[in-house]
Amino acid sequence: MFNSPRPAQRYGGGTTGLGGSYVDEDPLASSAYDGLDPWSAAPSPSSTPAPPAYSVFSSVIADTTIPLVYTRAFAAVDPENTGETSVNSLSRVLATSSLPASTIDKIVNIVSSKPRVSKLEFFVALALVSLAQSGKEVSIEQVSALSSQNELPEPTLNLDSLQPSGSTFPAPASSYMQPPVIRSPAPHYTPDDPWDTTARYISPPSNMSGFDSASREIGSSGFGPGALSTVTGTGLAKDWWKKQRSVSVTIQGQQGFILNRYTIYQISTERGPSVIRRYSEFVFLWDCLYRRYPFRLFPALPPKRIGPDEYFLEQRRRGLARCLNYVINHPIIKDDGVLSVFFSGTSFEEWRRHTSISLDEESTSKRIDPAEEMSIPSDLEDKITTIRRRVNPLIEQWQRICILAERIIKRREAAAVRMSSPFRRPFIPAHLLPLFPSSTQRFLDSATIASSTTFPASGTSGISNLSQSPMLNNHMVDPLGLQGDLSRLTNTLRAVIEVGDPCWRGDECELSGGVRTGLEQVALHCQRYSELSENRTRILLDTTLEAVKSQRDLYIAVRDLFIRHDRLSFDQVERLKKRVETTSLKLDGIKAAQKDGWHEEVDKLVAAIEKDQATIAAQLSRRVFIRACVWHELRVILHNRENTLLTVMTQSFTREEQEYAEAVFTNWSSLSEAVEGMPFD
């Protein structure tokens, strides 16, 4: 049922029920750089004219037995099993084949024009190396012919001498925090739990609702009499930001056929076992959480799309990871039984078919004590009004920060040469520019401003409109693509050295020999700089950019919380009070008249009054609980996350940038010393 096409996207105005975000405008409409909307209904632009690598090389070596040396070589440069590696790493592997640098450069350019290569591209490159070593023609057709015979050639590689990366940066870690084990049916709490400020008694909930008061003390909510006071301070444990749990989400592929095709994800924690889930199971979990915790602060899921492309799936994967990391670190939601089962090895689909799941709101089983009620500020409504006034501008500004940060990182990565126009920055040839420098600068500035504006949800942008101009469309150039990858520059320099050795004069030439030695040092240090830049870019994409997007998601979640509050916090207390008064007057009249059968009528009215009074008491208690929930989310969750985690991100970013700059400085200083003795005559 969850895999069928949905009537509206998550952020659509037509979404109903507690699973939606109740937002008329899509706040993620411009979350990708240069205005490309990862959540729009339109497919992402395809790279032209070059087809994607998977469609080319999947047919070249399809259904072929892969030699062991292929997988061993790829594992050496992809220890984290990401399924791809850099051109620089590919070049280092090919350098162990003892082939000329010009041949290596040719092979690298055959298999990929991008800074990174897939596993299939890597394997094709190794097959081309084997062909070159045997003196055969180096071509894709030769590899395809051998693959059709299930005879992929094995290259001779000295992998034991493979030089490690020159980068001083480690691979991007999923988190600097250690998560405790997550068990089914209820999470297991360890003494270093960052949110554990309450006295808890944990036993498996009988109905997996997470609200079973018979097996869990009320104090586990943080509002009960058994809870420690959170009236002062942050409401969180000391150094909580160092102890957050971490969840990673990876795409494992697709299953099903044609219309019923779906993507499966592997969810991993640093201590718990990995589990396989599909998107519909995320939707089911989030619908449960929205119904149980309508007044808690957590982000909405990224939406679903029929016929998604790889770019959309990658954006959604990152969004799902941010959502899971948010709820698993929420001091209340992390206790939920359904969430615990979601992270366990149990088949989630089978479990929900055979389990009765309570969707009651948490206020039905939790209460707050008088001390906590007294801690709610009398000016809570004024504080909420202030936050409401600020949240939309904050969303807009953080959205712009996301766009700019992603654009800057992508430019640092020097993305593919063949890149679709929405990803390109306009480069205007000189013969199309105005004659005067000042006019030229204004023209370029206007183009830059057009590409930096906030774009509509349809995914169009000023830069897209500019590229549609008949005059400019045929002359649009991607300067970063033409700049090429530094690793290719390294291969080309080495090819130049080989061509110039020995000197054409025929005798021992100290001048040309010294120059060749200097160029070798340039090639070596360019390779090191390429490794430094590549690793730094991956860290920025996986940590810094995701932290920035989490900050944006936080304010979107605040806006959604207020919308849910407005829709769901109403009650019937005043109407019930009036009905009780009316019923009481009627009861007094019947008692005074004492007509036949008045005893039965009195009993009915008394029962009705008692029922209404019980409902009034429950709704008044819910009203207080809602106020306490909102205050807790604003004071403990919002205030701490928007400040503390921003401090962590900023300090981490500046420290890593300093280390990167020092490593780059050391690299070029070393090159400066190495070429100091290059001869002039």
VOVEX-369496 format. One line per field, with one value per residue (C-alpha): x, y, z. Coordinates in steps of 0.001 Angstrom, whole numbers, always signed. Each point is the difference from the previous one (the first is absolute). Last residue first. Example, Ala and Ser with C-alpha at 12.3 -4.5 7.8 and 13.67 -1.06 7.14 Angstrom:
% residues 2
east = [+13670	-1370];
north = [-1060	-3440];
up = [+7140	+660];
% end
This chain:
% residues 681
east = [+71580	-2819	+292	-2610	+1534	-2951	-2355	-35	-62	-3041	-1641	+406	-1460	-2881	-799	+506	-2345	-2622	+305	-239	-3075	-1644	+765	-1419	-3082	-482	+199	-2324	-2598	+104	-358	-2907	-1807	+346	-1167	-2984	-761	-44	-2132	-2881	+52	-106	-2744	-2150	+130	+33	-1775	-2193	-823	-542	-2212	-2085	-359	-877	-2662	-1368	-63	-1902	-2665	-52	-721	-2797	-1266	+25	-1715	-2662	-578	-428	-2447	-1941	-249	-1045	-2665	-1342	-108	-1858	-2457	-697	-418	-2368	-2152	-216	-1009	-2560	-2066	-3270	+477	+2238	-452	+2907	+2357	-872	+695	+3345	+1067	-946	+2118	+2884	-346	+251	+3027	+1666	-733	+1602	+3079	+118	+3	+2793	+2139	-462	+3678	+2340	+3667	-152	-67	+1962	+2519	+475	+807	+2354	+1824	+317	+1703	+2357	+753	+941	+2288	+1751	+220	+2100	+2406	+106	+862	+3010	+1100	-372	+2191	+2688	+36	-334	+523	+2790	+1722	-171	+1455	+2894	+795	+67	+2031	+2679	+201	+301	+2704	+1958	-323	+1074	+2997	+1128	-569	+1964	+2810	+165	+54	+3081	+1784	-871	+1452	+3217	+347	-701	+2775	+2464	-11	+1872	+255	-2639	-1082	-3625	+265	-934	-2734	-2287	-2920	+204	+3	-3014	-1862	+774	-1458	-3114	-532	+309	-2358	-2483	+317	-624	-3385	-1118	+1	-2436	-2578	+653	-363	-3359	-678	-3195	+577	-2914	-2468	+1134	-1466	-3103	-766	-1118	+3113	-1151	-3335	+1782	+2248	-2985	-1435	-2429	-466	-3775	+102	+1157	+3629	+1658	+2620	+3639	-29	-1471	+2509	+2845	-1413	-439	+3571	+1261	-1779	+1067	+3611	-204	-1566	+2882	+2480	-1395	-754	-2995	+438	-1003	+3434	+1660	-1860	-2575	+366	-3278	+199	-1023	-2120	-3283	+1863	+685	+3589	+2335	+3270	-863	+402	+2991	-402	+634	-2842	-2245	+963	-746	-3364	-955	+881	-1885	-3167	+95	+669	-2954	-2229	+1391	-1135	-3490	-575	+1211	-2325	-2905	+907	+369	-3621	-1080	+2821	-1195	-3601	+1057	+1826	-3061	-2192	+2388	-283	-1101	+3061	-513	+1978	-3178	-1160	+3292	-386	-3640	+847	-568	-2116	+487	-2350	-2597	+2422	+2106	-2636	-1438	+1303	+162	+1428	-1551	+2671	-247	+174	+2320	+2554	-92	+757	+2698	+1833	+1847	+3700	-609	+92	-3683	-837	+1458	-1891	-3207	+800	+569	+2726	+1917	-3100	+507	+3633	+311	+3307	-1520	-2529	+2607	+2417	-2897	-1109	+3535	+521	-3305	+1032	+3344	-1739	-2529	+2755	+1633	-3303	-694	+3407	-384	-3320	-3444	-2748	-2944	+1156	-159	+485	+2728	-1220	-1150	+2251	-368	-1351	-2674	-3601	-1501	+1868	-2097	-1695	+3115	+2146	-2314	-124	+3804	+396	-2419	+1773	+3420	-1487	-1227	+3580	+1438	+1969	+2990	+1634	+3599	+894	+554	+3295	+928	-3479	-1090	-3085	+120	-2484	-2261	-1345	-3308	-1354	-3716	-639	+2932	+908	+1091	+3295	+2437	+3492	+1717	-131	+1845	-1297	+2233	-1184	+1878	-691	+898	+2611	+2183	-3004	-1231	+3048	-1850	-3455	-2917	-2637	+2172	+128	-2999	-3466	+1228	-617	+725	-2869	-1812	-2955	-716	+938	+3175	-2005	+1590	-1572	-3277	+1503	+25	-1589	-3560	+250	+380	+754	+2724	-2728	+1649	-3169	+1513	+2761	+3319	+1330	+1824	-93	+1547	+1212	+351	+2890	+973	+394	+3701	-226	+3371	-1530	-1483	-3609	-1260	-2677	-3286	-1254	+2601	+3463	+1955	+3582	+1478	+1234	+3593	+493	+2473	-2312	-179	+3737	+1385	+3130	+3058	+1747	+3779	-238	+2916	-2004	+1897	+2449	-799	+3122	-1943	-2373	+2697	-2394	+124	-3340	-2445	-1930	-3802	-836	-3749	-238	-2295	+2495	+2805	-2029	-1060	+3598	+1117	-2852	+917	+3384	+3716	+1231	+2220	+3607	-533	+561	-2395	-2736	+545	-247	-3236	-1437	+1059	-1762	-3159	+74	+304	-2870	-2139	+960	-964	+2416	+404	+1305	-1972	+1006	+77	+1097	+1807	+1691	+1542	+1198	+1656	+1737	+1295	+1321	+1748	+1487	+1669	-1105	+1806	-3292	+399	-905	-3441	-783	+1160	-2013	-3136	+559	+287	-3073	-1838	-1839	-3435	-2104	+49	+1708	+1786	+3417	-425	+3563	+1338	-3418	+143	+3329	-1168	-3248	+1856	+2775	-2653	-1213	-3594	-2129	-2114	-3743	+336	+3499	-777	-3744	+391	+2737	-2210	-3236	+1941	+2163	-2849	-410	+2261	-1821	-1424	-389	-3636	-2004	-1760	-3462	-2932	-2090	+2228	+1766	+3625	-710	+2831	+429	+3723	+831	-2569	-2381	-2112	-3443	+893	-2393	-2898	-2762	-3418	+1362	-2088	+2973	-1899	-265	-2545	-2814	-446	+2267	-1649	+2401	+2897	+3070	-107	-927	-3574	-2301	+2657	+834	-201	+2906	-1678	-2885];
north = [+26597	+810	-3032	-1145	+293	+1668	-2597	-2256	+2852	+1547	-3415	-528	+3417	-933	-3117	+1658	+2807	-2524	-1891	+3241	+1064	-3387	+118	+3521	-1040	-2946	+2225	+2605	-2606	-1815	+3243	+1130	-3343	-333	+3588	-590	-3134	+2046	+2871	-1224	-3390	+1298	+2589	-2224	-3164	+1028	+3356	-220	-3686	+174	+3074	-1672	-3161	+1872	+1995	-3187	-1712	+2912	-241	-3781	+345	+2415	-2503	-2829	+2098	+1144	-3573	-1107	+2872	-994	-3599	+1053	+2295	-2724	-2501	+2545	+614	-3698	-573	+2964	-1370	-3382	+1649	+2215	-2983	+1731	+3672	+1361	+3657	+1355	-2843	+393	+3743	-481	-2511	+2388	+2706	-2469	-1061	+3615	+644	-3212	+969	+3408	-1645	-2425	+2856	+1757	-3151	-1177	-72	+1552	-1048	-1887	+2554	+2863	-2362	-1827	+3321	+958	-3315	+353	+3376	-1483	-2922	+2455	+1700	-3280	-1005	+3108	-917	-3564	+1367	+1803	-3158	-1980	+2532	-222	-3782	-2037	+2709	+1785	-3310	-976	+3352	-317	-3451	+1272	+3099	-1894	-2708	+2562	+1836	-3219	-633	+3547	-597	-3046	+1652	+3093	-2197	-1868	+3351	+981	-3213	+573	+3513	-1321	-2612	+2591	+2263	-2761	-1349	-3265	-232	-697	+3569	-1215	-285	-3414	+131	+2736	-2337	-1613	+3345	+1201	-3202	+664	+3471	-1434	-2514	+2727	+2291	-2858	-224	+3705	-417	+2101	+3756	-458	-1332	+2831	+2604	-1431	+1583	+1459	+1120	-1677	+993	+3588	+1383	-2208	+953	-3059	+100	+3254	-1506	-2848	+2487	+1906	-3143	-2806	-2741	+71	+1050	+3470	+1046	+2158	+2127	-972	-751	+3368	+1689	-1655	+1076	+3536	+17	-1146	+2814	+2558	-1106	+235	+3436	+1180	-1594	+1765	-1777	-2009	-3777	-2387	-11	-781	-3232	-1	-2692	-618	-2293	-3478	-2448	+869	-500	-3704	-1009	-1634	+1169	-1571	+1774	+2015	-1175	+3514	+1129	-2567	+1249	+3614	-903	-2107	+2821	+2577	-2068	-1014	+3598	+1119	-2509	+1203	+3521	-1032	-2272	+2725	+2550	-2437	-824	+3520	+1127	-3395	+81	+3326	-1179	-3150	+2123	+2175	-3074	-1360	+3216	-1776	-2208	-3758	-900	-194	-2944	-1768	+454	-1104	-3362	-695	-2817	-2704	-2715	+1911	+2903	-2308	+20	-3414	-1842	-3401	-2752	-3458	-2266	-2665	+2129	+2546	-2697	-1502	+3371	+840	-3269	-85	+879	+2943	+3662	+142	-2043	+2762	+2685	-1940	-145	+3734	+963	+2077	+2183	+1555	+1187	+439	-1503	-2908	+2430	+2335	-2615	-1705	+3202	+927	-3472	+212	+3346	-1404	-2889	+2399	+2070	-3175	-1295	+3321	-18	-3621	+553	-558	-1624	+887	+2308	-308	+2806	+840	-870	+2744	+1296	-422	+2224	-1539	+1167	-2639	-2784	-3153	+801	+1516	-2880	-2623	+1792	+233	-3735	-801	+2405	-1477	-3415	+1269	+1076	-3489	-1440	-2311	-253	+328	-1319	+2400	+1518	+2714	+134	-1160	+367	-1703	+1412	-1616	+1789	-935	-1436	-808	+1760	-1733	-3050	-362	+793	+2886	+485	-15	+3753	+997	+1555	+798	+447	+1776	+338	+3159	-157	+3034	+2324	-1042	+1543	+52	-1531	+1974	+2323	+2954	+1553	+528	-1539	-3407	-1718	-3693	-2213	-2362	+2331	-102	+2538	-1496	-2625	-2804	+1400	-1635	-3327	-2651	-3441	+820	+3413	-1546	+3110	-1319	-1475	-3377	-1639	-1604	+2551	-1728	+1102	+3184	+1698	+3388	+2832	+2922	+2062	-2605	+2183	-599	-3708	-692	-2314	-2242	-226	-2987	+959	-1924	-2900	-527	+1291	+3074	-74	+3272	+2524	+1262	+3568	+1449	-833	-1672	+373	+1707	-1855	+1291	+3165	-19	-554	-1523	-3133	-3205	-1159	-3344	-2107	-3062	+590	-830	-469	-2385	+219	-2907	-249	-391	-3309	-500	-235	+3045	+1695	-521	+1726	+2811	+635	+187	+2352	+2273	+631	-417	-2022	-2889	+106	-2401	+2735	+2307	-2648	-600	+3718	+148	-2739	+1970	+3097	-2037	-1108	+3584	+1101	-2785	+978	+3602	+2807	+3406	+3349	-431	-584	-3751	-3280	+1270	+2935	-2287	-2406	+2775	+1415	-3440	-412	+3379	-871	-3060	-3317	-1351	-1491	+1610	+3389	-1402	-212	+3578	+1225	-1657	+1710	+3387	-713	-359	-3007	-1548	-2783	+1392	-3071	+1884	-1325	+1327	+400	-3423	-1589	+938	-1755	-3142	-62	+154	-2395	-2609	-167	+1076	-2685	+1701	+497	+3552	+1216	+2465	+192	+1511	+2186	+2322	+318	+243	+2778	+2387	+1028	+2763	+2693	+998	-668	-505	+2752	-1136	-1365	+2343	-691	+2233	-1363	+410	+3557	+1312	+3681	+442	-2238	-2376	+989	+2178	-1510	-1225	+2383	-1261	+2500	-843	-1592	-2385	-2362	-3128	-3247	+1325	-20	+1990	+1097	+2373	+2857	-2023	-442	-3762	-241	-529	-2851	-2663	-2557	-3518	-1353	+660	-2371];
up = [-19018	+2413	+2298	+2575	+3488	+1708	-1453	+3082	+2519	-1657	-239	+3751	+639	-2307	+2026	+3380	-982	-1147	+3292	+1972	-1967	+613	+3721	+202	-1960	+2355	+3088	-1524	-952	+3339	+1932	-2146	+117	+3772	+532	-2262	+1981	+3194	-1287	-2156	+1692	+3558	-453	-2209	+2082	+3660	+116	-3090	+256	+3774	-295	-2692	+2047	+3209	-1821	-1534	+3396	+1522	-2706	+324	+3727	-810	-2556	+2524	+2671	-2460	-1129	+3612	+549	-3083	+1164	+3500	-1432	-2283	+2883	+2143	-2832	-466	+3756	+249	-2816	+1716	+3287	-1727	-1070	+912	+680	+2728	-1036	+2091	-916	-3657	+137	+1753	-2646	-2800	+1613	+336	-3657	-1129	+2175	-1203	-3597	+548	+1449	-2917	-2507	+1870	+244	-3564	-1058	-2566	-42	-3283	-2788	+1532	+1556	-3275	-1685	+2831	-268	-3768	+447	+2567	-2339	-2748	+2524	+788	-3656	-688	+2782	-1276	-3448	+1454	+1829	-3229	-1805	+2682	+348	-3198	-2605	+1882	+736	-3656	-1016	+2421	-1328	-3581	+760	+1914	-2642	-2789	+1949	+317	-3733	-777	+2283	-1983	-3387	+1048	+1356	-3295	-1790	+2019	-917	-3650	+208	+1514	-2731	-2726	+1305	+916	-3543	-531	-3784	-2626	-565	+162	+3800	+1341	+1191	-1314	-780	+3433	+1803	-2001	+912	+3644	-353	-1623	+2799	+2646	-1900	-78	+3761	+264	-1617	-2903	-409	-2837	+2452	+2406	-2735	-1142	-3360	-1418	-3589	-1779	+2700	+110	-3231	-41	+3637	+1893	+2180	+1514	+958	+1739	+1780	+1257	+1423	-600	+2602	+6	+3621	-883	+363	+2599	-1664	-454	-3748	-852	+2264	-1881	-3346	+1275	+1283	-3385	-1782	+2599	-386	-3771	+194	+2149	-2378	-3089	-3262	+1129	+23	-2812	-1681	+3337	+529	+2823	+2623	+1749	+3018	-842	+1981	-1778	-3306	+335	+680	-2490	+1508	+3342	+3332	+1168	+3610	+1169	-2213	+1596	+3441	-905	-1524	+2996	+2377	-2072	-214	+3654	+1103	-2099	+1769	+3296	-887	-1089	+2973	+2370	-1617	+509	+3618	+1364	+377	+1265	+2561	+1372	+112	+1852	+2565	+466	+421	+2634	+2029	+3189	-183	+427	+3117	+2107	-2077	+600	+3740	-122	-1632	-3650	-1327	-2570	-1284	-2018	-660	-2195	-2708	-661	-3057	+1681	-2149	-156	-1360	-2698	-3120	+1638	+720	-3480	-1578	+2525	-450	+3312	+20	+2278	-1009	-967	+3098	+2192	-1902	+600	+3722	+422	+2458	-2588	-321	+3436	+208	-3783	-1125	-1942	-1457	-1522	-1279	-1729	-1720	-1089	-1480	-1875	-1500	-1132	-1706	-1538	-1591	-1323	-1370	-1734	-1679	-1072	-1756	+1453	-2087	+2217	+2769	+3763	+2468	+2534	+3480	+2349	+2761	+3775	+2788	+2178	+236	-2296	+1812	-341	-3283	-1566	+1249	-1468	-3353	+104	+491	-2830	-2348	+838	-720	-3370	-785	+279	+2890	+403	+3422	+1199	+3435	+2921	+1097	-2479	-1458	-3422	-2147	-3396	-2468	-2590	-3050	-1615	-3235	-92	-3303	-1762	+2079	+3591	+1667	-108	+1340	+3384	+604	+3163	+3229	+2973	+3580	+2795	+3682	+1831	+2715	-658	-360	+3441	+1683	+3333	-139	-1339	+1466	-999	+3462	+2222	+147	-1034	+3309	+90	-964	+2328	+448	-3722	-2653	-1466	-1786	+1967	+3153	-878	+946	-2645	+113	+922	-1595	-3424	-2056	-2333	-2127	-343	+1390	+3102	+360	+767	+3385	+891	+3384	-395	+2213	-2369	-1387	-2585	-3087	-606	+942	+1632	+2618	-2689	-1039	-1981	-2449	+160	-2099	-1242	+682	-931	+1231	+1143	-2533	+26	-1219	-2456	-2832	-3377	-354	-3054	-1105	+1797	-1118	-339	-3716	-1835	-732	+452	-2645	-1538	+339	+1089	-2907	-2549	-2878	-2940	-1721	-221	-3239	+135	-1598	+313	-3805	-92	+2314	-2501	-2716	+2330	+1048	-3628	-853	+2928	-1559	+679	-2970	+1011	+1223	+2906	+2577	-1844	+18	+3717	+669	-1990	+2215	+3060	-1369	-630	+3651	+1237	-2232	+1441	+3569	-652	-758	+1624	-1287	-3225	-3610	+442	-1559	-3072	+1724	+2610	-2693	-2010	+3071	+869	-3535	+132	+3385	-1470	+1495	+3060	+1298	+3442	-1527	-812	+3704	+631	-2990	+1331	+3348	-1728	-2087	+3294	+1314	-239	+1488	+3531	+1438	+2786	-1052	-3545	-1343	+1036	-464	-3683	-471	+1798	-1976	-3310	+1082	+798	-3580	-670	-1632	-2610	+116	-1366	-827	-2785	+628	+3469	-1453	-2023	+2011	+3278	-1355	-694	-3627	-1352	-2023	+2338	+3681	+870	+1612	+3181	-548	+663	+3093	+2106	+3105	-1115	-1227	-2163	+793	-521	+2974	+1328	+2794	-2214	+477	+3482	+1729	-2155	+539	+1400	+3158	+2075	+418	-728	+1918	+2472	-2466	-3136	-2792	-2457	+657	-1253	+2173	+48	-3644	-1042	-989	+705	-2632	+1449	+2036	+3332	-700];
% end
